[in-house]
Amino acid sequence: PDGGGRRTGGEQRVSLLDHLPILVVIIPLMTAPLCVLVDRPGAAWGIALAAAWLSFGAAIALALTVATSGTLTYQLGGWPPPWGIEYRIDTLASYVLLIVTAMAALVMLFAKQSVPREIPEHNIARFYACLMLAFAGLAGIVATGDAFNVFVFLEISSLASYALISMGRDRRALNAAFQYLVMGTIGATFILIGIGFLYMMTGTLNMLDLAARLPEVSDTRTVRAGFAFLTVGIGLKLAMFPLHLWLPNAYAYAPSAVTAFLAATATKVAVYVMLRFMLDVFGADFSLGDMPLNLILMALGLVGIIMASLVAVFQDDVKRMFAYSSVAQIGYMLLGIGLASATGVGAAILHIFNHALMKGALFLALGAVAYRIGAVTLGDFAGLGKRMPWTMAAIAIGGLSLIGVPPTAGFVSKWYLVLGTLESGLWPIAVVVLAGSLLALMYVWKLVEAAYFGQAADDAPVIREAPASMLIPIWLLVAANFYFGINTDVSVGIAQRATAMLLGGGG
C-alpha cells in the first residue's frame, strides 16, 4: 500500500498525496520554461516564488506521511520497477528534500530585492528559470530510486548551476563557472561510468534491485571499478578535499542568492548521493569493510577540516572565507561516514541539516551586506555592527553555530561527531575536530572584530539596514539554528532513524 498506486477493494483511489513524490520535482521543472515565456522580472519572480513554496509544502506533507506510514513509492507511467522508473521517498530522502525545498523557498523571498541589484534586467527571467532548473534537479536526485535518473537530474542541476554562477557581476564569475563546468563534467562522467559498470554486472538500474543483486557479484573487478568511479565522481560533486578546487571561486563570484542556495543544498545533496550509493546500494559491509572507503573518508575528512580552515583564516574576501569553511564542514560529514558507526553516520546526516541552516543564514546575510555596500571584503565590514545591526547579529550567530557553540545547531552535530570518535576509541581524531572549531573561531572572530570594534572611515557613506524582505529569511534561519540547537528531538530523531535504515540494509 505505497504511494503512487494505492488500491482499496479492487479500485484505484488516486489522491493528491499519491502524486507528491513527483509533484515536488515537476512543479519547479515546469516553472522554468514558464519564467522564460512571461519574460518579465516581477512576474518571473512571483511564479518562481509560488513554485518554491508549493514544493516546500509538498516536502512537508511527504515528511509527515513517511514518518507515520513508512516509505512511499511512486511508479512513473504505472510501470512497475525494475522495468519502469520508481521514485522512492524514505526517511533520509524526506529529510534532505525538506532541506532543499526550505532553502529554495527562503532564497526566493530574499531574491526579490537582491537579484535586480546583481542581474541585468533583461536576464532576470532567465535567471529564475535556471534557478528553478537547479532546484528541480536537486529535488529529483533525492526523490528518484533509479541510478541513471540520479545522473540525469545531476546534469540538470549542474548545467543550470554553471549558468547561474556565470551571471555574477564580477568577470571572474565566468572563469569560476568554466572551472566548475570542467570539474563537474569530469565528476558526472565518472558517475556515469560507475553506474554503467553496475548495470553491466546486474542488468538493472533500480537502486533497490541493485542492492539485492550486487552481493552476488561484489567480488568482481567490474563492481569494484564501478565503486571507485562512483566514489571519485561523487567526491568531485560534494567538493571532497582535494577535489574541491571548483568551490571557492564558484561561491565567491556567483550572485548572492545563488551562493546561498548552492551552499545550503548542492553539496548536501551530493553527500546524500554518497550515503545512498555507498551504504544503501553497495551496503555498509562492502563499502566500509571489504573496500577501505572508511579509512579514505576519515583521512580526507581530517585533512580537509584542517587545511580548508587554515586557508579560510587568511582570506580577505568574506565569501571566499566561508566557501573554504564549507570545504572544512564537508570534511566533518565525511569523517562521520568514515567512522562507520551508527553514531558517526548519524552525526554526518545531522550535520547535513545543521550546516544547511548555518551556511544559508551566513550567505544570505553576506548578500544583504553586498546589497548595501556592493562588496564583502573584511575592510568593508569596519563599523558595520552599528550601521547594519540586524544583519551583523545574524552573521555573528551563524558564526557561533559554525564554531559549534551551544545552544546552536552546530554544537549538536559536533557533539555527536566527537561522541562517535570517542566510542570508536579514536580520541586523537576528537582533538582534530576541536582544533577545527578553534580555527573556525579565528576566522569568525576576524569578521566580528572588524564589524564591532573597527571604525568606519570618516567619509564613509551612510548605510542603512537591509530591507525587511531580506532580513525575514535570514532571521528565520537564525531562529532555526537556535531552535534545533535546543530542541533536538526532531533533527536527531530523523537522523537516527535514517542511520538505522542505511546501516541495517532497510529503506
Sequence and secondary structure as in RCSB ss.txt:
>XXXX:A:sequence
PDGGGRRTGGEQRVSLLDHLPILVVIIPLMTAPLCVLVDRPGAAWGIALAAAWLSFGAAIALALTVATSGTLTYQ
LGGWPPPWGIEYRIDTLASYVLLIVTAMAALVMLFAKQSVPREIPEHNIARFYACLMLAFAGLAGIVATGDAFNV
FVFLEISSLASYALISMGRDRRALNAAFQYLVMGTIGATFILIGIGFLYMMTGTLNMLDLAARLPEVSDTRTVRA
GFAFLTVGIGLKLAMFPLHLWLPNAYAYAPSAVTAFLAATATKVAVYVMLRFMLDVFGADFSLGDMPLNLILMAL
GLVGIIMASLVAVFQDDVKRMFAYSSVAQIGYMLLGIGLASATGVGAAILHIFNHALMKGALFLALGAVAYRIGA
VTLGDFAGLGKRMPWTMAAIAIGGLSLIGVPPTAGFVSKWYLVLGTLESGLWPIAVVVLAGSLLALMYVWKLVEA
AYFGQAADDAPVIREAPASMLIPIWLLVAANFYFGINTDVSVGIAQRATAMLLGGGG
>XXXX:A:secstr
  TTS EETTEE   GGGGHHHHHHHHHHHHHHHHHHH  HHHHHHHHHHHHHHHHHHHHHHHHHHHHH  EEEE
GGG  TTTS EEEE HHHHHHHHHHHHHHHHHHHHHHHHHHHHS GGGHHHHHHHHHHHHHHHHHHHHB BHHHH
HHHHHHHHHHHHHHHHTSSSTHHHHHHHHHHHHHHHHHHHHHHHHHHHHHHHS  BHHHHHHHHHHHTTSHHHHH
HHHHHHHHHHHHTT TTS TTHHHHHHHS HHHHHHHHHHHHHHHHHHHHIIIIIITTHHIIIIISTHHHHHHHH
HHHHHHHHHHHHHT SBHHHHHHHHHHHHHHHHHHHHHTTSHHHHHHHHHHHHHHHHHHHHHHHHHHHHHHHHS 
 BGGGGTTHHHHSHHHHHHHHHHHHHHHT TTSHHHHHHHHHHHHHHHTT HHHHHHHHHHHHHHHHHHHHHHHH
HHHS   TT        HHHHHHHHHHHHHHHHHHH  HHHHHHHHHHHHHHHHT  
